[in-house]
Amino acid sequence: MEILNDFLETLGDTPLVALRRYHPDGALLAAKIEFFNPGSSVKDRIGIAMIEAAERDGKLVPGMTIVEPTSGNTGLGLAIAAILRGYKLICTASEKISKEKVAMLEAHGAEVVICPVDVPADDPRSYTKVAERIRDQQGAFLPYQYFNQANPEAHYRGTGPEIWSQTDGRVTHWVAGIGTGGTISGVAKFLKERNPGVRVIGVDPVGSVYAHFQEHGRLPSPEELRVYLIDGIGQSYVPESYWPEYIDEVVTVDDPTAYRSVFELARTEAIFTGSSGGAAVFAARELARRLPAEALVVTLLPDSGERYLSKLNEEWLRERGLLDG
């Protein structure tokens, strides 16, 4: 009988889909559709990976609570693993998190603590510092995806080999958004070990730090940072889960471009992704347009636009100046 033992066994082996309507000419552009994972996002991969690593190291034992700062997707990945492994979960999130993600986390039994978005990472009110305080006060385990090497390693062991196999080793360019940096870094390391000629391009929101850091080797000044509306990527510091030595270039995408790309992709390919996926696929297409026909550009769509329906609508977008006219 083909009966799986639990929901986590559906993890991985997500489809790689050619985007010939979104990008009809020139180099082939393909997207790895990560909302085929059990929790409908790429972060399901690291949720179970970080829990298993902590269990192996004796840092997480039955009866403990897990606390994690998250934009929502990692929280749900952890929630699924926590349910099946018997842990309680608390998620701290910035107020930018969508209502749908909060509802999903709470439906899976997680407690959600909302924190201000426009404060520095070291501010005691930030969602990272609140998570650390809960860890200290409750003796909880903090996986801390931004500093946990099980994050990029999950993609080195899983996502990277899948892309290599699905393209028969023909992938020439890997383009992905940078949030924690785990997805782009783990895949990049694997692909470059197989073919050092593979080019790796990160995608960063305007107002984040990665593009400046990659070019100059240092963080931008605080005055150069600004709040952006793209969900799930970008950062105000460079976490340890980001491996810059495997990244060749980082490009920036602004909010209106990312959101327009979400709808263009949905209306050409019937693939509805979130704003981080919109940013990634736009940057990947811009690259593919400059490449010869024999090139193969692979990008990744981290999650579904269904997670953001309270944002991906005309009223919300128009109020924030993200629609033309």
N, C-alpha and C positions, 0 to 999 in steps of 0.2 A: 504494500500500500504506500502511496505517496502522501504521507501525513507527517507534517513537520512537528517537532517536539514543542516548539514555542515560536512566538512571533519574531524573535530576534533572528531566527534562521532564514528569514526573508531578506536579511541585510545584504547589500552589495549586489554586484553584477547588474548594475543599472544600465539602461540602454544608452547607446551612443547614436544620435540621430543627425543625419545630414540636413543642413538648413539651406536647401537649394532654392527655396522661394524667397527667403529673407536675403540671401546672397547668391544670385543666380549665375554669376560669371566669375571666371578666374579660379583662384585656389579653392579647394574644397574646405568648407567650414562645417564642423560637426560639434554638437553640444551633448554633453553627458547629463542626462536628466535625473537629478538626484532625488526628486520627489517621488520616485518609485521605491525608496527605502521605507521601512515600517513606520517611522514617524514622519515621513514625507519631507525629509531634508538630509543634506549631506552630513549634518551634525550627529545623526544617529550612529555614524561610524565611530566617532570619538567618544560618544557617551558610554558605550559598552567597553571600549578600549581602555578608557581611563579607570573605570570601575574594576575591570579585570586586573589591570596593572597594580592598583592599590591593594586588591585582595592578595595578589601574589607577594607583595612587599610587606604584608601584615599591617598596612595603614588603615584598612577598612575591614571591620569585623561585624558579624550579625548584630543588629540592634542599634547600630550607629545611624546618625543623621548625616546626609550629604547637603552641603550648601554650595551654590555656584553663582557667580555673576554672569549673566547671559542676556543676549538680545532675544531669547525665546527658543531658538531652534536647538541649541545645546541643552537647554533645560528640558525640552521634550525628549531628546535622545537619552538624557540621564533619567528622566521620569520613567520611560519604558523599561530601561535596564533596572532601575531601582524597584519597580513593581515586581519584576520577575526574580530579583535577587533578595527582596525583602527589606529594603531600606526606605526611610522617610527622606523627602527632598524639600529643601527651601531654595527658591530662586530669587536673587536680587536682580532687578532690571531697571534700565533708565526709563524715564517717562515717555521716551520715543517708541517704546514697544507697542505693537498693534494690539487692539482689543481682542482680536482673534487668537493671538498667541497667549495672552493672559488666560483666556477662556479655555484653551487647549491644555495649558499647564494645570489649571485648577481642576479640570475634568479628570486629569490623570493623578489627582491627589496631591499635587505639589502646592506648597504655600508660596505666594508671590509677594515680594516686597518691592514697591516702586520707589525709585530714587530720582533726584533731579538730573537733567541731561547736561545743563550748561555749567558744570563745575569741573575743575581740574581732576585728574585721576587720583591725586594725593589728597583731595579734599575729603574730610571724614563723612560727608554726605554722599560721595560718589558710590555707585553700585558695587565697585570693587572693594572699597573700604568698609562698606556696610557688611558685605559678605565676610570679610576678615573679622569684623567685630562679632558676628554671629558664631563664626568658628571658635573664637576665643572664649566667648561666653557660654556656649553650649557644648564645647568639646566635639564639634562636628568635623567631618572630613571635607576639606576644600580641594576638589580636583584641580581647580584653577587652570582652565584650558589655555590661558595665555602664557603659562610657564610650564606646562606639563608636556614632556617630550613624547608621551603616549599619543598626543594630538597629531603632530606631523608624522609620527611613525605609523599611525593607523592608515594614513594615505600612502606612505611608502610601501606598506605591506598589502594594501587593498586597492585603492583607487588607481594608483600608478600602474601596477601590473594589469589591471582591467583595461586601461586605456591602451597600453602597449599591445595586449592581445587583440583587442577589438579593432585596432588599426593595422594588425599584422606588422607592427614595428615601423609603419610608414609615417607616423606623426612627425611633423617638422617643427611645429610651434605649439606651445602650451600657454593659454591665456586664462587667467583666473583672478577674481576679486581677492583682495587681501583684507581679512578681518583680524583673526588671530594670527594668520599667516600659515596655519597648519596645512590647509588643503594644498595651496600652491607649492609650499616647500617640500612636503613629503612626496608629492607627485613629481616635482622637478628633480629631486635627488634620484628617484628611480629612473626616470626617463634619461637623464644625463649619464647615468651609469651604463645604460644600454646603448646610448648614442650621444656622445658629448656635443654633437652638432645641433641637438634640439635647442631651440630658442625659447626662453621663458619670459613672459611678459605679465607683470602684475597690473591690476586695475585698482585705482585708489580714488575715492571721492575728492573733489576740490575742497580744501579745508582740512584734510587729514595730513598725516606726517610721512607716509611711506615713500611717496614720489621724491620729496625733498631729501629724505634720509638716503635713499638709494643713489641719488645723484651726488650728494655732497658729503655723505658719511656722517652726518650729524642731524639733530632735530631742528626743525624750523623754529623761529622765535615765536613766543606766545601770540604776538600780534598777527602772525601769518595764519594762525589756526582760526577756524570758524565752524559754526554749527552747520551740518549738512543734513539732508532729509533722506538720503539713501540708507536703507536699512541693512544692517548685518556686516558691512565692510567699513574700513577706515578705523583710525585710532589716534589717540593723542600722545602715544609713546610707542616704542618698539618692543614688543614682548619676546620672550625667549622661544616661543613656539614658531617664530619667523626665522627662517634660515636664509639671510640675504646673499650668502655666497653662491646659492643656486639660482638666483634671479638675475636676468640680464638687463631688464629695463622695467620701469614702472610708469604707466601713463595715467593721466587723470581724466575723470568724466564728471561733468557737473550734474546737478539734480534734474533740471529739465530734460537733458539728453537721456539720462537713465530712465526716467518715467515715460518719455515718448517711445523709447526702444521697447519697453514692456508691451505697449499696445501694438506697436508695429509687428513684433514677433507673434503676438497672439493672433493678429489679423492676417498674417501671411502663412504661418506654420501651424496655427491652432495650438501653440504651446504657451501657456500662461504662467509666467514666472514672476518673482518679486523684483524690487528695484535693484538689488545687487546683481541679480541675473541679467536685468536689462542693461546695466553698466558693463558687465562682462561681455555680453554678446555684441554690444555696440563696438567696444574696443577691438574685439576679435574680428568683426567685419571690416573695420577700418584697416586693420593689419592685412587681412586676406585680400583686400582690393589692391594692395601694393605688391603682392607676391605672384610668382608664376603659377601656371595651372597645375603643375605637379606638386605644389606644396599642399600640406594637410594641416589645417589649423584646428585644434581642439580646445573648446572652452567648456565651462561647467555651469549649470543652472542649479544653484544651491537648494531652492525650494519653490513652492507653487505660489502664484499670486493669490490663491484662495486664502492664504494666511494674512492678506493685507487688504481685504475688501473694504474695510473702513477707511482706507487711504486711497486705494485704486478706484476712485470714483470722481466724477467731474466736479462735484462740490468741493471736496477736500483739496483736489489739485488746483482748482481755480483760486481758492482762498489763499494759496501759497505761491501763486504766480507760476505754476508749473504747466499751464496750458497756453497754447498760442492764442492770441486774440483776447 
